[in-house]
Each structure stands twice: as structure tokens, then as C-alpha cells.
Amino acid sequence: MNKRFKLYIASLGVLLSTVFVVNGLSGGAFAAIDNTPDCNDGVAVVNCGIFDKNKIMSRTSTGDIPRIYNAMGISRADLRGDYQNGIVWRDGRVTVNGKVVATNAKTAGRNYGGTPISGTNAGIYPTSKFVDEGQTAFVKMENGKFKFAVVKACGNPVTGTPKEPPKEPKPKYSCDELNKTKISRTEYRFNGSASAENGARIVGYRFDFGDGTRERSDVPRIRHEYTKPGDYRVTMTALVRVNGKLQEADGNKCRVNITVQPPEEIDEPEVNVEKKVIDNSGELVENATFNVDQTFQYQLVVRNPGNVTLKNVRVSDDAPNGVTFLDASAGSITDNKWRYTIPSLEPGKSQSITITAKVPVYLAGSIENTVCVDAPAVDGNPDDCDDATVQVPDNRQVIVCDPETGETRTVPVADESKYEPVNSELCQKKGEDTPTKIADTGPAAIAAGLFGSGSLGYGAYAYASSRRSLIDKLMGR
């Protein structure tokens, strides 16, 4: 392994047979990596090296080579299997794909000193005796851990101290808290929280209300109304997916006790409101997705859980930014604000109202809509509020130029980067080289009418460019 550089002088210059790679040296220096056969240099364990990993077994089976490998702790059985490309460095590192897999590397070579290997002319010495910064090598890994390496240029075996692969963190998950909020004598709102990390993923929650009923939810909050007075223990369980299996997390932090009192004889005015969205399948949900300009309905339910008839119950809902109210089953809409007064609501009764709405243009994120109720007989202003959310997918379109054909086409905004702008010079040239058939209708036909068939191509381009901002507005961008 004395030889590390070979210069081949040709009429075109000097070609270096040594590979150069950046090794993170200060100033951006280059490290010389030897990747050429060591033939008849007296140091190579395998003359001319091994550059095909499939020939490692056969190339190391003759003469004293097995003895040299055994001296390095490498048996014939160890040589079987697959290898990865790597580099053995002069500073004792062994790297694969730029990551250090071993340190304190040592190798065996012929006629180069070191600790002698009995019955051979080879010795074992540290890689610090390398002439070059590093040597390309086949690296044997087992279960992600370095076992040994074989230098390609000379077939010399290499061992070292394996660097332990990073351990995968153990999945962790827990149910962290559960809080209760009394809505009325018989109804409670429960809000909890849970956490999962290191590969664990929360997929839902199960609530046990202690009255023989359970309910599953996608979010850690829920409301429940009890039908009988009594003491109840409520438990929230987080449902967690871990390594493909469903696990459960609860614990004392996710348990609360409540007491539902019997109804009192005294007047107890109460009112609450619940808001849902009717999704595309007709289900009442807290969150739903609709297309731009698709009509949908919110459902509001105003309840009187108290024991007093409520008069002039005012219900209000201001459309949030992005939502347009179209119609309502009761009440009136003015300036995108809905108002309704329920003349009378008896104890235990409720009234449902639907509001028809739409999202006329694309708006990113969830759009939260809140309804509130206020009854003069109930303390508070408002007395209760609830919300539901909707969102719309981004179905916007954009006109682009296909650089392969020079033609314009309409594609989703998400695919815009795959094409050129309409006014791209590349597409203009492609259009000049490959005449493009102009559509019979649409912007091309209009451009033809404006500019005449003799300048149809330029007319189509000018029309598309001048209408780009208008199209953007129509498509909600």
C-alpha cells in the first residue's frame, strides 16, 4: 500500500487515478481517497485488490490470505453476505454514506511492519500508516453495526471499534387530564388532553360517563346529558396506535366525579345552544369539508333544560370571514348576520333551526362559526355559545404553458411548478418551432378574432397574458 497516486501523462494533460472528496476539512480542503488497484506493490494482501463484492469469498481463499483474515478475527463464514460501500480513513474512522460506523481502525498488510502474523509476511498496524487520507472499502454491517471492512485497492482486512447505532426511542403515550364544566343541572362538558410521541399516535378518545353509556370521539372534548340524579365517575381513555396495535391510556388524571342534583322546586331558568354541520352524508358533525361554492347547512338547537318557560330567547350568528349566509329556516339575515328571537320555549323543549350557507371562494384553513343564545330570564350575556367548523379543498386552476409542446393548458395550482408561465420565453420558442393548433373556442378563438388568423399565435399569447389577473380572481387566487 505504498502506492497511492498514479499519474498518467497524456496529450490532454495529467489524469489523477486517485479520487478526491470533500472531507469537511477547514477551508474546504479536499481529501485524497485511493480507489485504484495495488498490483505487485508488496503491501496488498490480495494482489490488485477486490472491486467486486461478489468475488470477496473467492479472492480471499488462496494461499495465506485466510490466515491473515483469521488473525484479524474474520472467519470464512464471516465473509458471506452483503456489503456496503464505505471509506476507511487514515484517522481511524470507517464511514458509510458519510456516517461514522467505526473508529480506532486497524488493518493488515504485507511487508509494512506492525504486529507480525505468524506464517505470513503480513503485520497488523493502525490505519494511521495510510499514505492517503482514505481507502474505499467494502463494509460488512450486521444489525446496523460495523463488523469489518475489506479495502478495495488491496484486499486488506480492516477491523475497528463499532459505533453503536442510535437506539430508537421507546413510544410514549399518556392520558394527561380531564376537566368538567357544568352546562346545566343535567348536562356537562368534558375537556381532556393526552399526549403521544416516539412513534405512538392518538387515533381517538372514548368517554365513559358512569351512567352505563359510552361514546367515542375524534377530539378530547364532549358533552353529555344525564337523565337521572346521582353521583357519576367519568373516564376518558385515549386510544393510541403503537407499532400497528391499538393501546389504551387512561389513569387517575383522566377521571372526574360529578353529581347530578335532583330538580329543585324553585325556578331555575337555563338555556343552551348546540351547533353542528350537516355533512355530505347527512350526518351532524362538528367539522365538515365542502367544495368552493357548494351550499351546506348549519343546524342550531336551542334547548331549555330548566324548569321555567323562557320568553324572547335571542339567538345570533355572525357569518365568519369566508362564509356567506344564504337562507335560514327561521329568523332573518342582514349584512351576513343572522338573528332570531324565540317567542317562548317551555322547560325540556328545544327548537332546531338550519342556516344555509356556502364558501364562495377558496380560503385556507378551518373556518369556525359561532352561535350564541341569550334569554332575559337567565343570568349572563350571552348565556351559551357553541361553534362548528368547515373547510374547503384547494381546487383552484391556473393556465400554464407546456414547455414540451408550447401549448397552454389549465392545471391545478398544486401542479403549476411542473410547467412554464404562459409568457415563458422557452414556450414562445417552442411555439415558434412547433406550430400549435389553436382551440376553436375560448381565449384562442377570441385572440384569432382580435388579431386575425395571420397573427393568431401572438394574439393568443397576448390575450392569455392580459387576462391572467382576471383568471386569478375568478379562480380565487
FENLINHU-V127735 format. One line per field, one symbol per residue. phi: phi as a letter, one per 30 degrees, with the letter a starting at -180 (. if undefined). Layout:
phi = ???
This chain:
phi = .ddbbbccdbddkccddcdcbdciddiidccdcdbcdcchcicddceiibcbddcddddccchcdedddddciccdddddjcbcdabccddjdbbbhicdcabhdbbbbdhbiiddceibccbcbddddedddabdaccccbhibdcabbdddbiddbbaddcdddddddebaaccabccbdcaeccbccbbabbaahjdbdclbbccdicjcbacbdbdbacbcccbdlcbccbccdcbcbhicdcbbbjddcbbcbbcdddcdddbdbabbbbbcdddciddbdbbcbdeiddbbcccbcbcddcbdcchdcbbacddejccdcabdaibcbhibcbacdeabdeicbbcbccdbacdbdbdidccbccbbbcedcdjaddabbbbbbbbddcdcbdbcdddcicdacbdedceddbcdecddddddddddbecddddbiedddddddciddbdedddddddddcedddeddcic
